[in-house]
Amino acid sequence: MRFLQNNRTLSQVFNTRSLVPLATVLIALLTLTPTALAQRTPLPAVTHVAEPVGLPAAPAAVAPEIEQIPSYPQMAPVGPVCTGGAPCGPAPIHGVHCSGCRYCGELGWKAMGPIPFDVFAQGEYVGPARTRHVPEYRVRVDDSINFIFRLSQIPSATPYRLEVGDEVQIESLTASELNSEVQVQPDGTITLRQLGQVPAANRTVEELRKALEEAYKRVVKKPTITVTPTNTNSRLEELRATVDRRFGRGGQGAATRVTPEGTVQLPGIGSVSVQGLTMDEMKREVDARYAELVSGLDVTPILEERAPRYVYVLGEVAVPGRYELTGPTSVMQAIALAGSWNVGANLNQVVVFRRDANWCLMATKLDIRGALYGKRPCPADEIWIRDSDIVVVPKTPILVADEFIELVFTRGIYGVFPANFSFNFAKLSTL
């Protein structure tokens, strides 16, 4: 056989006809899947000792308790099964339920038994109702939040105080020449006949009436002043006009995105820190901030779009790259997003890199080869992926050696110094 010349392979040197019987036997063995073996040979019930791993063994005098792996009831077909064009009902299916053992470790195919695998029959692709992904969602950077504004219509516990822009009507029962309708000016005062500038902002209606009556006593013997507010809540109306979008998307609201510093910008109150808050906590914080500005306003935050979450898959996969996590995703699902693994991938040592709460790097090594080849029904290394995780599918040692030979010999030594070297096994002899 020639070595590193003309790219000759072993299949060109050895007689391939001698390999035909061996290949036939291998193909026959591969066709015997675990399901076929289980159907041909009945499996006995699997028992195990119900004793936690890592705890001290029980005394010899005490016989350990033998726990039978719970078996699921045999499901009877519902109605006629696939007869006369009727829909097929759920049929009994044998398999392994990974929650059927507490302390026995990872179950294998020997623990097969009847399981509720087909309870939804055909066509019900949705499956069982999903539980919530997290106990409570907390706001994070780049989340899109829509704040809806509305009037609470709840009576205030304190008397209303006049604001800049409010309008009041001043009347006298004894001197009609004192009657006027004025607006609170930006400096917080109102302008009245014979009195000039009178402070009005931050006063209640009653406080303003008493102040005007005392002031007018210098002009009229018995002024008998009444104050009637005609336009109030100027600050609230101005805020509502800011968030009014009834001629666009509809309603009164403000859409915002959480900034990298963990805050949102809202009209009237500015920056509010919301990073790590739940939706209820954020509502209480925003309502408290607006209560310092106006009264009678209720703000409801709505999470419109979550910040994108990504997993990075690289190494021996078909399409390495960044993939968005649209739902709970495991390691095998992440590899499926990357187009499955390549031939020669070292699935026994898949590495997952992750950052902790302090942004320190940590990593774990997973063995999912048996699961991907259908030999392990309950792989313990099938873990959930988190945002920004890096999944690395390394090469097998033979591919690493092939790269070394390619770089050192083919592209290196023989690329610089071409040599005509051959080696013939037929001329070898043994002592």
C-alpha positions in Angstrom: 0.0 0.0 0.0 1.3 3.4 -0.8 1.5 5.9 2.0 0.4 9.6 1.5 0.7 9.3 -2.3 -2.1 9.6 -4.9 -4.6 9.6 -2.0 -4.9 5.8 -2.1 -7.1 4.3 0.6 -7.2 0.9 2.3 -10.3 -0.1 0.2 -8.1 0.0 -2.9 -5.4 -2.3 -1.4 -7.4 -4.9 0.5 -9.8 -7.2 -1.3 -13.3 -5.9 -0.5 -14.9 -9.2 -1.4 -13.6 -10.7 1.8 -15.5 -8.1 3.8 -18.9 -8.9 2.4 -19.7 -11.8 4.9 -18.7 -9.6 7.8 -20.8 -6.7 6.6 -23.8 -9.0 6.2 -23.5 -10.1 9.8 -23.1 -6.5 11.1 -26.2 -5.4 9.2 -28.2 -8.2 10.6 -27.2 -7.3 14.2 -28.0 -3.6 13.6 -31.5 -4.5 12.5 -32.2 -6.0 15.9 -33.4 -2.8 17.6 -34.2 -2.8 21.3 -37.9 -2.8 20.5 -37.5 -5.9 18.3 -35.5 -7.6 21.0 -38.1 -6.7 23.6 -40.9 -8.2 21.4 -39.0 -11.4 20.8 -37.9 -12.1 24.4 -40.2 -11.2 27.3 -38.4 -9.2 29.9 -38.8 -10.1 33.6 -39.9 -7.5 36.1 -37.1 -5.2 37.3 -36.6 -4.8 41.0 -34.1 -2.7 42.9 -33.2 -1.8 46.5 -34.9 1.4 47.6 -31.8 2.8 49.2 -30.5 6.3 48.4 -27.1 6.4 46.7 -24.3 7.7 48.9 -26.0 6.8 52.3 -24.4 4.2 54.5 -25.6 0.6 53.9 -28.2 -0.9 56.2 -27.1 -3.4 58.9 -26.7 -6.9 57.7 -29.3 -8.1 60.1 -32.0 -5.9 58.5 -33.2 -7.1 55.2 -33.4 -4.2 52.7 -36.8 -3.2 51.5 -37.4 -4.4 47.9 -39.4 -1.8 45.9 -41.1 -2.8 42.7 -40.8 -0.2 39.9 -44.3 1.2 39.6 -46.0 -0.1 36.5 -48.6 1.9 34.7 -52.0 0.4 34.1 -52.5 -1.3 30.8 -54.5 1.0 28.6 -57.4 -0.5 26.9 -58.2 0.7 23.3 -61.0 3.2 23.2 -63.6 1.8 20.8 -62.6 0.0 17.6 -58.9 0.5 16.8 -58.4 1.5 13.1 -61.4 -0.4 11.9 -63.9 0.7 9.3 -62.3 4.1 8.8 -62.8 5.0 12.5 -60.0 7.0 14.2 -57.4 4.9 15.9 -57.7 4.9 19.7 -54.7 4.8 22.1 -52.9 1.4 22.0 -50.7 -0.1 24.7 -47.1 0.9 24.2 -44.1 -0.6 26.0 -41.3 1.8 27.0 -39.4 3.3 29.9 -40.8 6.1 32.1 -38.0 8.1 33.6 -39.9 9.0 36.7 -40.6 5.4 37.7 -37.5 5.1 40.0 -36.3 7.3 42.8 -33.0 5.9 43.9 -32.0 3.4 41.3 -30.1 5.9 39.1 -30.5 6.0 35.4 -33.0 3.5 33.9 -32.1 1.4 30.9 -34.1 -0.4 28.3 -34.4 -3.5 30.5 -36.9 -1.6 32.6 -39.4 -1.5 29.8 -43.1 -1.9 30.6 -46.5 -0.5 29.7 -46.4 3.3 29.9 -49.0 6.0 29.0 -47.2 6.9 25.8 -50.2 7.3 23.5 -52.9 8.7 25.7 -53.9 11.4 23.3 -54.2 9.1 20.3 -53.4 10.3 16.8 -53.6 13.9 15.8 -53.3 15.3 19.3 -49.8 16.8 18.8 -50.2 19.3 21.6 -49.8 16.8 24.4 -50.5 17.5 28.0 -51.0 21.0 29.4 -47.7 22.7 30.0 -46.9 24.0 33.4 -45.4 27.4 33.9 -41.8 27.8 32.9 -40.8 29.8 36.0 -42.6 30.5 39.3 -42.6 34.2 38.6 -41.1 36.2 35.7 -38.7 39.0 36.5 -38.0 41.9 34.1 -34.6 41.8 32.4 -32.7 44.0 30.0 -34.2 44.5 26.5 -37.7 43.4 27.6 -40.4 45.4 25.8 -43.1 46.7 28.2 -46.3 48.6 27.4 -47.6 50.9 30.2 -51.4 51.5 30.1 -52.6 54.7 31.7 -56.2 55.2 33.0 -58.1 57.2 35.6 -58.6 55.2 38.7 -61.9 57.0 39.6 -61.1 56.4 43.3 -61.9 59.4 45.6 -58.9 61.0 47.1 -58.4 60.8 50.9 -57.1 64.3 51.0 -58.6 67.6 49.7 -57.7 68.6 46.2 -55.0 71.3 45.9 -55.0 73.7 43.0 -52.3 73.3 40.4 -50.8 75.4 37.7 -53.3 75.6 34.8 -56.4 75.0 36.9 -59.3 77.5 36.4 -61.5 78.8 39.2 -64.5 81.2 39.3 -64.5 83.9 42.0 -67.9 85.3 43.0 -69.2 87.8 45.6 -72.8 87.8 46.8 -72.6 91.4 47.8 -70.3 93.0 45.2 -70.8 91.6 41.7 -68.0 93.8 40.3 -65.6 91.4 42.1 -66.8 88.4 40.0 -64.2 86.9 37.6 -62.9 83.6 36.2 -59.2 83.2 36.4 -56.5 80.6 35.7 -53.6 79.7 37.9 -50.5 81.1 36.3 -47.2 79.3 35.9 -45.9 81.2 39.0 -48.8 79.7 41.1 -50.8 82.9 41.4 -54.1 84.3 40.1 -54.8 88.0 39.2 -57.9 89.6 40.7 -59.4 93.0 40.6 -58.4 95.4 43.3 -56.1 92.7 44.8 -53.6 92.0 42.1 -51.5 88.8 42.5 -52.8 86.3 45.0 -51.0 82.9 45.6 -53.3 80.0 44.7 -51.2 76.9 43.8 -51.0 74.2 46.4 -54.0 75.6 48.2 -57.3 73.9 48.7 -60.5 75.6 47.5 -61.5 76.4 51.1 -58.1 77.8 51.9 -58.2 80.1 48.9 -61.7 81.3 49.7 -60.8 82.3 53.2 -57.7 84.1 52.0 -59.7 86.0 49.4 -62.4 87.0 51.8 -59.9 88.3 54.3 -58.2 90.3 51.5 -61.4 91.7 50.1 -62.5 93.0 53.6 -60.2 95.9 53.0 -62.3 96.9 50.0 -65.9 95.6 50.7 -67.4 95.5 54.2 -69.0 92.0 53.7 -67.5 90.4 50.5 -69.0 86.9 51.0 -66.6 85.2 48.5 -67.2 81.8 46.9 -64.6 79.9 44.9 -65.8 77.4 42.3 -63.2 75.3 40.4 -64.2 74.9 36.8 -61.2 73.1 35.4 -58.9 70.9 37.5 -56.3 68.2 37.3 -54.3 70.1 34.7 -51.2 68.1 35.3 -53.1 64.9 34.9 -54.7 66.0 31.7 -51.3 67.1 30.3 -49.9 63.6 31.2 -52.9 61.9 29.5 -52.3 64.1 26.4 -48.7 62.9 26.3 -49.6 59.2 26.3 -52.8 59.6 24.2 -52.7 57.3 21.1 -56.3 56.9 20.4 -55.7 58.0 16.8 -52.9 55.4 16.4 -52.7 52.1 18.2 -55.6 53.1 20.5 -55.8 53.7 24.2 -53.5 55.7 26.4 -50.1 54.1 26.9 -46.4 54.3 26.5 -44.3 51.5 25.0 -40.7 51.3 26.3 -37.8 48.9 26.4 -35.6 48.1 29.4 -32.3 49.8 29.0 -28.9 48.1 29.6 -28.8 49.8 33.0 -32.1 48.1 33.9 -34.4 51.2 33.8 -37.4 52.4 31.8 -38.2 56.0 30.8 -41.8 57.2 31.5 -43.3 60.6 30.9 -43.5 62.8 33.9 -41.4 60.7 36.3 -38.3 60.0 34.1 -36.2 57.0 34.8 -37.5 54.1 36.9 -35.4 51.1 37.9 -37.2 47.8 37.0 -34.4 45.3 36.5 -35.2 42.1 38.4 -38.7 43.2 39.5 -41.9 41.1 38.9 -44.7 42.7 37.0 -46.7 43.4 40.3 -43.6 44.9 41.9 -43.0 47.1 38.9 -46.7 48.3 39.0 -46.4 49.2 42.6 -43.2 51.1 42.0 -44.6 53.1 39.0 -47.9 53.9 40.8 -46.0 55.2 43.8 -43.8 57.4 41.6 -46.8 58.8 39.8 -48.7 59.3 43.1 -46.1 61.9 44.0 -46.9 63.8 40.8 -50.6 63.4 40.2 -53.6 61.7 41.9 -56.2 59.5 40.4 -53.9 57.7 37.9 -53.6 53.9 37.6 -50.7 52.5 35.5 -50.7 48.8 34.3 -47.5 47.4 32.8 -47.8 44.7 30.2 -44.9 42.5 29.0 -45.3 42.7 25.2 -42.0 41.0 24.2 -39.3 39.2 26.1 -35.7 39.9 25.6 -34.2 37.5 23.0 -32.4 34.5 24.5 -29.7 32.6 22.5 -27.7 29.5 22.7 -24.4 29.1 20.8 -23.7 25.7 19.3 -20.3 25.0 17.7 -18.0 22.2 16.9 -18.9 19.0 15.1 -22.4 20.1 14.1 -23.9 20.7 10.6 -24.6 24.4 11.0 -22.8 26.0 13.9 -24.0 29.4 15.0 -26.3 31.3 17.3 -29.9 30.1 17.8 -32.8 31.8 19.6 -34.4 30.0 22.5 -38.2 30.4 21.9 -39.0 27.9 24.7 -37.4 25.5 27.2 -34.6 23.8 25.3 -32.4 20.9 26.3 -28.9 20.0 25.1 -30.1 17.5 22.4 -32.6 20.0 21.2 -29.9 22.6 20.9 -27.9 20.2 18.8 -31.0 19.6 16.6 -31.3 23.4 16.1 -27.7 23.3 14.7 -28.7 20.6 12.1 -27.6 17.5 14.1 -24.1 16.2 14.7 -21.4 15.4 12.2 -19.8 12.0 11.7 -16.9 11.8 14.0 -18.4 14.0 16.7 -17.4 13.1 20.3 -20.8 12.8 21.8 -19.4 11.4 25.0 -17.8 14.7 26.0 -20.1 17.5 24.9 -19.1 20.6 26.9 -21.6 23.3 28.0 -20.2 26.7 29.2 -22.3 29.0 31.4 -22.0 32.2 33.3 -23.2 32.4 36.9 -24.8 35.3 38.7 -21.4 37.0 39.1 -20.5 36.4 35.4 -17.9 33.9 36.3 -17.4 31.1 33.8 -18.3 27.5 34.7 -18.5 24.4 32.5 -19.8 20.8 32.6 -19.1 17.8 30.4 -22.1 15.7 29.2 -22.4 12.2 27.7 -25.3 12.0 25.4 -24.0 9.5 22.9 -26.1 6.7 24.2 -29.3 8.8 24.1 -28.7 10.0 20.5 -28.0 6.4 19.4 -31.1 5.1 21.1 -29.3 3.1 23.8 -30.2 5.2 26.9 -33.9 6.1 27.3 -33.4 8.3 30.4 -30.1 10.1 29.9 -29.1 11.9 33.1 -27.0 14.4 31.1 -29.9 15.7 29.1 -30.0 19.1 30.9 -31.8 22.4 30.2 -30.0 25.1 28.4 -29.9 28.7 29.7 -29.6 32.0 27.9 -26.1 32.6 26.5 -25.0 29.0 27.0 -22.2 27.7 24.7 -22.6 24.1 23.6 -19.4 22.6 22.2 -19.5 19.3 20.4 -15.8 18.2 20.1 -14.0 16.0 17.7 -13.2 12.3 18.3 -9.5 11.5 18.9 -9.3 10.0 15.4 -10.4 13.3 13.8 -7.9 15.1 16.0 -5.2 12.8 14.8 -6.4 13.3 11.2 -6.1 17.1 11.5 -2.6 16.7 13.0 -1.5 14.5 10.1 -3.1 16.9 7.6 -1.4 20.0 9.1 2.0 18.5 9.9 2.6 16.1 7.0 0.2 16.8 4.1 0.4 20.6 4.3 3.6 20.8 6.3 6.5 18.5 5.5 5.2 17.0 2.3 3.9 20.4 1.2 7.4 21.9 1.4 9.5 18.8 0.5 7.5 16.5 -1.8 8.6 12.9 -1.6 7.8 9.8 -3.5 7.5 7.2 -0.8 5.7 3.8 -1.0 5.3 0.9 1.4 4.1 -2.6 0.3 2.7 -4.9 2.9 2.9 -7.9 0.6 6.7 -7.9 0.9 6.7 -8.1 4.7 7.6 -11.3 6.4 7.4 -12.5 10.0 10.0 -14.4 11.9 
